[in-house]
Amino acid sequence: MITKLILLYTLLYINVSCSMKLEYNKYNHYKYYDIKGDKSELDHLKNFMLHKDDSLLYIGNIKSAQIIVPPELNSAFLEIAKNDKVNATLLFDDISEVIRSEKPSILRSKKKGFSWDAYYDVDDIYNYLSNVSRTYPQWTEVIVGGQTYEGRQIRGIRINTPAAEGVEKPVFFIESGIHAREWIAPATTTYFINQLLTNSNPNVTRLRDQFDWRIFPTVNPDGYHYSYVVDRYWRKTRSISSNGCIGADPNRNWDYNWGQHSSSNDPCDYQLYAGSCPFSEIETKTLSSYISGIDNLLFYVGFHSHAALLLLPYSDSTEHVHNYEDLVQIGKVSLEYGYQVNKVMYSGPGTAAETLYKASGGSMDWVRYALNTPLVYTYELRGSSFHWPPEKIPEQGEEVTQMILGLAIEAENLGYFYSDFS
């Protein structure tokens, strides 16, 4: 009887919550700080802030972090930072002003349509993919890589220009937006799609024609939509746990060393809940099934933000995969190509365990381990916090285009594939 009452209460809670109109969190007068110090100092400050508010801390690595501070906690934060000798640099005095600048106005949207000087919601991104497939019907199609908790499809685009008879192109898979709040990742991914389809530069057209492309701008569309309309800093999925808490980190939910490092078993953890078990989230379960069905998968590339860094598998180990030196060589060429665009050099390549922190249960590691995919990378794009000025999206889009071009060129030089171009 008690169990039935608990279940009934939970269902009522869910139904009431779902029927309520969600109010957008504007983060008015919240300050955004970059903090640096020794690990023990940062841990002390972290624990203090978590005790006050467990939803607003974003760790970068063992010696630095970034944190949003609500106005009522700002004085206490500065005092403990001073006492702990933590260097706190104010990045944004009022983060709400930055958030307001990211979205297109209604008037501008009607006038310009989809472009790369603002950030768009999921439906707009999906409409762009549909429009692209109608514009280039001979060699593009909208594809579905999985499903979501709220009933959306995980949509992407396949670009596969005609090849010589009997030639099976290697597959280049791009996963983007697995963390909802990292908006620059889907934006640069759609920019790259546009480059593949419209750029007449022979290097780009050759890149397009070398591979069978499967590109997914947002593999966590529920979370992305929620970050767009309710909470700009939402990271997880939108599944509901038995205790009513919402979401799991979809990049901690894959079946590789699940739950070991940089993850939480608390469903109410705002950032790092790894799910109830590997592939508990329908997004990761269905997407992994789709990826497993791809023949001739050569490249798997993920886009995140915001560390300006290139990562290699495995994320929770300092031991290196068998072709690690090749991955490093190819990655270095990629970063050199990107550097030529804006003269900004990314760090790496290296494992997350060596350059950031150990993290388990990520998509990149599962793809490498379970499918033995030869060339697997994760790019942490640039930005200050999880923000990048919308008018500068093309700047990173051009970098991404060149970095992927560098990957392909050096991979071919090392014999990972052979194209039929003279």
C-alpha positions as CSV (number, residue, x, y, z in Angstrom):
1,M,0.0,0.0,0.0
2,I,2.8,2.4,0.9
3,T,4.6,1.6,-2.3
4,K,1.5,2.4,-4.3
5,L,1.0,5.7,-2.5
6,I,4.6,6.7,-3.2
7,L,4.2,5.8,-6.9
8,L,0.9,7.7,-7.1
9,Y,2.5,10.7,-5.5
10,T,5.4,10.6,-7.9
11,L,3.1,10.4,-10.9
12,L,1.1,13.3,-9.6
13,Y,4.2,15.3,-9.0
14,I,5.4,14.6,-12.6
15,N,2.1,15.5,-14.1
16,V,1.7,18.7,-12.2
17,S,5.3,19.7,-13.0
18,C,4.8,19.0,-16.7
19,S,1.6,21.0,-16.9
20,M,3.1,24.0,-15.2
21,K,4.5,26.8,-17.5
22,L,8.2,26.8,-17.1
23,E,9.6,30.2,-16.3
24,Y,12.9,31.3,-17.9
25,N,15.7,31.7,-15.4
26,K,17.2,35.1,-16.4
27,Y,20.1,34.9,-14.0
28,N,19.7,38.7,-13.3
29,H,22.8,40.1,-11.5
30,Y,24.5,36.8,-11.3
31,K,28.3,37.2,-11.6
32,Y,30.6,34.8,-13.4
33,Y,34.1,34.3,-12.0
34,D,37.2,32.4,-13.2
35,I,39.0,31.0,-10.1
36,K,42.5,29.6,-9.9
37,G,44.4,28.1,-7.0
38,D,45.8,24.8,-5.5
39,K,43.5,21.8,-5.6
40,S,42.9,21.9,-1.8
41,E,42.0,25.6,-2.0
42,L,39.6,25.0,-4.9
43,D,38.0,22.0,-3.2
44,H,37.4,24.0,0.0
45,L,35.8,26.8,-2.0
46,K,33.8,24.3,-4.0
47,N,32.4,22.6,-1.0
48,F,31.5,25.9,0.6
49,M,29.5,26.9,-2.5
50,L,27.9,23.5,-3.0
51,H,26.6,23.7,0.6
52,K,25.0,27.1,-0.3
53,D,23.8,26.2,-3.8
54,D,24.6,22.9,-5.5
55,S,23.7,24.0,-9.0
56,L,26.1,26.7,-9.9
57,L,29.6,25.3,-9.9
58,Y,31.5,24.5,-13.1
59,I,34.9,22.9,-12.7
60,G,37.5,23.3,-15.4
61,N,40.4,21.2,-14.2
62,I,42.4,20.6,-11.0
63,K,43.9,24.1,-10.9
64,S,41.1,26.3,-12.2
65,A,37.3,26.5,-12.4
66,Q,34.6,28.8,-13.4
67,I,31.6,29.6,-11.1
68,I,28.4,31.5,-11.3
69,V,27.6,33.4,-8.1
70,P,24.1,34.6,-7.3
71,P,23.9,38.2,-5.9
72,E,23.0,37.1,-2.4
73,L,26.2,34.9,-2.2
74,N,28.7,37.3,-3.8
75,S,30.1,38.8,-0.6
76,A,30.5,35.4,1.1
77,F,32.2,34.0,-2.1
78,L,34.7,36.9,-2.3
79,E,35.5,36.6,1.4
80,I,36.2,32.9,1.4
81,A,38.1,33.2,-1.9
82,K,40.3,35.9,-0.3
83,N,40.8,33.8,2.9
84,D,41.7,30.7,0.8
85,K,44.0,32.7,-1.4
86,V,42.1,31.8,-4.5
87,N,42.5,34.2,-7.4
88,A,39.0,35.1,-8.5
89,T,38.7,37.0,-11.8
90,L,35.3,38.5,-12.7
91,L,34.4,37.5,-16.3
92,F,30.9,38.8,-16.4
93,D,29.4,41.3,-13.9
94,D,25.9,40.4,-14.9
95,I,25.6,37.2,-16.9
96,S,22.0,37.9,-17.8
97,E,23.2,40.5,-20.3
98,V,25.3,38.0,-22.1
99,I,22.4,35.5,-22.2
100,R,20.0,38.0,-23.7
101,S,22.5,38.8,-26.5
102,E,22.7,35.2,-27.7
103,K,19.2,34.7,-29.3
104,P,17.9,36.3,-32.5
105,S,15.0,38.8,-32.2
106,I,11.7,37.7,-33.8
107,L,12.0,40.5,-36.4
108,R,15.5,39.5,-37.3
109,S,14.6,35.8,-37.5
110,K,11.8,36.5,-40.0
111,K,14.0,38.8,-42.1
112,K,17.1,36.7,-42.2
113,G,16.1,33.1,-41.5
114,F,18.7,30.7,-40.3
115,S,22.2,32.2,-40.2
116,W,25.4,32.1,-38.1
117,D,25.2,35.3,-36.0
118,A,22.8,34.0,-33.4
119,Y,21.9,30.7,-31.6
120,Y,18.8,28.8,-32.5
121,D,16.5,26.3,-30.8
122,V,16.2,22.7,-31.8
123,D,13.3,23.0,-34.2
124,D,15.1,25.7,-36.1
125,I,18.2,23.5,-36.4
126,Y,16.1,20.6,-37.6
127,N,14.3,22.9,-40.2
128,Y,17.7,23.9,-41.5
129,L,18.7,20.3,-42.0
130,S,15.4,19.6,-43.8
131,N,15.9,22.7,-46.1
132,V,19.5,21.5,-46.9
133,S,18.3,18.0,-47.8
134,R,15.7,19.6,-50.2
135,T,18.3,21.9,-51.7
136,Y,20.8,19.0,-52.4
137,P,18.5,16.0,-52.8
138,Q,21.0,14.0,-54.9
139,W,23.5,13.5,-52.1
140,T,22.0,14.6,-48.8
141,E,19.3,13.2,-46.6
142,V,18.0,13.8,-43.1
143,I,18.9,10.8,-40.9
144,V,17.6,9.8,-37.5
145,G,20.3,8.5,-35.0
146,G,18.0,7.9,-32.0
147,Q,15.1,9.1,-29.8
148,T,14.8,11.2,-26.7
149,Y,12.9,11.0,-23.4
150,E,10.5,13.7,-24.5
151,G,9.8,12.1,-27.8
152,R,12.0,14.0,-30.1
153,Q,14.2,12.4,-32.8
154,I,18.0,12.8,-32.8
155,R,18.3,14.2,-36.3
156,G,21.3,14.7,-38.4
157,I,22.3,14.9,-42.0
158,R,24.1,12.4,-44.3
159,I,26.2,13.9,-47.1
160,N,27.4,11.3,-49.5
161,T,28.4,12.4,-53.0
162,P,28.6,9.8,-55.8
163,A,31.7,7.6,-55.7
164,A,33.3,5.3,-58.3
165,E,31.5,2.1,-58.8
166,G,32.4,-0.5,-56.1
167,V,34.1,2.2,-53.9
168,E,32.9,2.2,-50.3
169,K,33.8,5.5,-48.7
170,P,35.0,5.6,-45.1
171,V,32.4,7.1,-42.7
172,F,33.1,10.4,-40.9
173,F,30.7,10.7,-37.9
174,I,30.3,14.0,-36.0
175,E,28.6,14.2,-32.7
176,S,27.8,17.6,-31.3
177,G,25.8,19.2,-28.4
178,I,25.8,16.2,-26.1
179,H,26.0,18.7,-23.2
180,A,23.0,21.0,-23.6
181,R,24.6,24.3,-22.5
182,E,27.5,24.2,-24.9
183,W,25.7,26.1,-27.6
184,I,28.8,26.9,-29.8
185,A,29.1,23.2,-30.6
186,P,25.8,22.9,-32.6
187,A,26.3,26.3,-34.1
188,T,29.8,25.5,-35.5
189,T,28.5,22.1,-36.6
190,T,25.8,23.6,-38.8
191,Y,28.3,26.1,-40.1
192,F,30.6,23.2,-41.1
193,I,27.6,21.5,-42.8
194,N,27.1,24.7,-44.8
195,Q,30.8,24.8,-45.7
196,L,30.7,21.2,-47.0
197,L,27.7,22.0,-49.2
198,T,28.4,25.5,-50.5
199,N,32.2,26.2,-50.3
200,S,33.8,25.9,-53.8
201,N,37.3,25.8,-52.5
202,P,38.9,22.6,-54.0
203,N,40.2,21.5,-50.6
204,V,36.7,21.7,-49.0
205,T,35.0,20.0,-52.0
206,R,37.6,17.2,-51.9
207,L,37.0,16.8,-48.1
208,R,33.3,16.6,-48.8
209,D,33.7,13.9,-51.5
210,Q,36.2,11.8,-49.6
211,F,33.8,10.6,-46.9
212,D,30.3,9.3,-46.2
213,W,29.3,12.0,-43.6
214,R,26.9,11.5,-40.7
215,I,26.6,14.7,-38.9
216,F,24.4,15.3,-35.8
217,P,24.3,19.0,-34.6
218,T,22.6,18.1,-31.2
219,V,22.5,14.6,-29.8
220,N,20.8,15.9,-26.6
221,P,17.9,17.9,-28.2
222,D,15.7,17.7,-25.1
223,G,18.4,19.2,-22.9
224,Y,19.4,21.8,-25.5
225,H,15.8,22.9,-25.9
226,Y,15.5,23.2,-22.1
227,S,18.7,25.3,-21.9
228,Y,17.2,27.5,-24.6
229,V,13.8,28.2,-23.0
230,V,14.3,27.7,-19.3
231,D,17.9,27.3,-17.9
232,R,20.8,28.4,-20.0
233,Y,23.2,26.3,-17.9
234,W,21.3,23.0,-18.1
235,R,23.7,20.2,-19.1
236,K,21.9,16.9,-18.8
237,T,19.0,15.0,-20.5
238,R,15.4,15.5,-19.3
239,S,14.5,12.0,-18.0
240,I,12.8,11.8,-14.7
241,S,14.2,9.6,-11.9
242,S,12.1,7.6,-9.4
243,N,12.6,10.4,-6.8
244,G,11.5,13.1,-9.2
245,C,14.9,14.6,-10.0
246,I,15.5,15.3,-13.6
247,G,18.2,14.3,-16.1
248,A,21.5,12.5,-16.4
249,D,24.8,13.5,-17.9
250,P,24.7,11.9,-21.4
251,N,28.4,12.0,-21.6
252,R,28.8,9.9,-18.5
253,N,26.2,7.3,-19.4
254,W,28.0,5.2,-22.0
255,D,29.0,1.6,-21.2
256,Y,32.7,2.2,-20.8
257,N,34.0,2.2,-17.2
258,W,30.6,3.7,-16.3
259,G,30.4,5.5,-13.0
260,Q,34.1,5.5,-12.1
261,H,35.5,9.0,-12.5
262,S,34.0,12.5,-12.6
263,S,30.5,11.2,-12.2
264,S,27.8,11.1,-9.5
265,N,25.3,8.4,-8.4
266,D,22.9,11.1,-7.1
267,P,19.9,11.7,-9.5
268,C,19.6,15.2,-8.1
269,D,23.2,16.2,-9.0
270,Y,22.9,19.2,-11.3
271,Q,25.7,18.2,-13.6
272,L,27.3,14.8,-13.3
273,Y,24.7,12.2,-12.5
274,A,25.7,9.2,-14.6
275,G,22.3,7.6,-14.8
276,S,20.9,4.5,-13.0
277,C,23.0,2.2,-15.2
278,P,25.0,2.3,-18.5
279,F,22.7,3.4,-21.3
280,S,19.9,4.2,-19.0
281,E,19.1,7.2,-21.1
282,I,17.2,6.6,-24.3
283,E,19.4,9.1,-26.1
284,T,22.6,7.2,-25.5
285,K,21.0,3.8,-25.9
286,T,19.5,4.5,-29.3
287,L,22.4,6.6,-30.6
288,S,24.9,3.9,-29.6
289,S,22.7,1.4,-31.5
290,Y,22.7,3.5,-34.6
291,I,26.5,4.0,-34.5
292,S,27.0,0.2,-34.0
293,G,25.2,-0.3,-37.3
294,I,27.6,1.8,-39.3
295,D,30.0,-0.1,-41.5
296,N,33.4,1.3,-42.3
297,L,33.4,3.9,-39.5
298,L,36.8,5.6,-39.6
299,F,36.4,8.9,-37.9
300,Y,34.3,9.8,-34.8
301,V,34.6,13.4,-33.7
302,G,32.8,15.1,-30.9
303,F,32.4,18.8,-30.3
304,H,32.2,20.4,-26.8
305,S,33.2,23.7,-25.2
306,H,35.0,25.6,-23.8
307,A,38.7,24.7,-23.2
308,A,40.3,25.2,-26.6
309,L,41.7,21.7,-26.4
310,L,41.9,18.4,-28.4
311,L,41.3,15.2,-26.5
312,L,42.1,11.6,-27.3
313,P,40.8,8.3,-25.8
314,Y,40.7,7.1,-23.1
315,S,39.4,9.9,-20.9
316,D,39.9,8.1,-17.6
317,S,43.4,6.7,-18.1
318,T,46.9,7.8,-18.8
319,E,47.6,4.6,-20.6
320,H,47.6,5.0,-24.3
321,V,45.8,3.2,-27.1
322,H,47.9,1.3,-29.6
323,N,47.8,4.0,-32.3
324,Y,48.2,6.9,-29.9
325,E,51.2,8.3,-31.7
326,D,49.3,8.4,-34.9
327,L,46.4,10.1,-33.2
328,V,48.8,12.7,-31.8
329,Q,50.4,13.3,-35.2
330,I,47.1,13.7,-37.0
331,G,45.7,15.8,-34.2
332,K,48.7,18.2,-34.3
333,V,48.3,18.7,-38.0
334,S,44.6,19.4,-37.4
335,L,45.4,22.1,-34.8
336,E,48.0,23.7,-37.0
337,Y,45.4,24.0,-39.8
338,G,43.0,25.6,-37.3
339,Y,45.8,28.0,-36.1
340,Q,46.2,29.4,-39.6
341,V,42.6,30.8,-39.4
342,N,42.7,33.1,-36.3
343,K,46.2,32.5,-34.9
344,V,44.8,30.7,-31.9
345,M,46.5,27.4,-31.0
346,Y,44.5,24.8,-29.1
347,S,46.2,22.7,-26.4
348,G,46.8,19.0,-26.9
349,P,46.3,16.5,-28.3
350,G,46.2,14.4,-25.2
351,T,43.9,12.3,-23.0
352,A,41.5,14.1,-20.6
353,A,43.1,12.3,-17.7
354,E,46.4,14.0,-18.6
355,T,45.1,17.5,-19.6
356,L,41.9,18.1,-17.6
357,Y,40.7,15.4,-15.2
358,K,39.6,11.7,-15.3
359,A,36.2,11.2,-16.7
360,S,34.4,7.9,-17.3
361,G,31.4,6.8,-19.4
362,G,31.9,9.1,-22.3
363,S,30.8,8.5,-25.9
364,M,34.3,8.9,-27.4
365,D,35.8,6.2,-25.1
366,W,32.9,3.8,-25.8
367,V,33.2,4.2,-29.6
368,R,36.9,3.5,-29.4
369,Y,36.6,0.6,-27.0
370,A,33.4,-1.1,-28.2
371,L,33.7,-0.5,-32.0
372,N,37.5,-0.2,-32.2
373,T,37.1,2.9,-34.3
374,P,40.6,3.9,-35.4
375,L,40.4,7.8,-35.3
376,V,38.4,9.2,-32.4
377,Y,38.7,12.8,-31.2
378,T,36.9,15.3,-29.0
379,Y,37.4,19.0,-29.6
380,E,36.8,21.4,-26.8
381,L,36.0,24.6,-28.6
382,R,36.9,28.1,-27.5
383,G,34.9,30.5,-25.3
384,S,34.7,32.3,-22.0
385,S,32.6,30.2,-19.8
386,F,29.9,28.5,-22.0
387,H,29.4,31.7,-24.0
388,W,30.8,32.7,-27.3
389,P,29.6,35.9,-29.0
390,P,27.0,34.9,-31.6
391,E,28.3,37.3,-34.2
392,K,31.6,35.5,-34.0
393,I,30.3,32.0,-34.7
394,P,31.8,32.0,-38.2
395,E,35.2,32.6,-36.6
396,Q,35.0,29.2,-34.9
397,G,33.2,27.7,-37.9
398,E,36.2,28.5,-40.1
399,E,38.6,27.0,-37.6
400,V,36.5,23.8,-37.3
401,T,36.4,23.5,-41.1
402,Q,40.2,23.7,-41.3
403,M,40.8,21.5,-38.4
404,I,38.7,18.7,-39.9
405,L,40.5,19.3,-43.2
406,G,43.8,18.8,-41.3
407,L,42.6,15.6,-39.8
408,A,41.6,14.1,-43.2
409,I,44.9,15.1,-44.9
410,E,47.2,13.7,-42.3
411,A,45.1,10.5,-41.8
412,E,45.4,9.9,-45.5
413,N,49.1,10.6,-45.4
414,L,49.5,7.9,-42.7
415,G,47.5,5.4,-44.8
416,Y,44.3,5.2,-42.8
417,F,42.3,5.6,-46.0
418,Y,42.9,6.2,-49.7
419,S,40.7,8.4,-51.8
420,D,40.2,8.0,-55.5
421,F,41.3,11.5,-56.3
422,S,44.4,12.1,-58.5
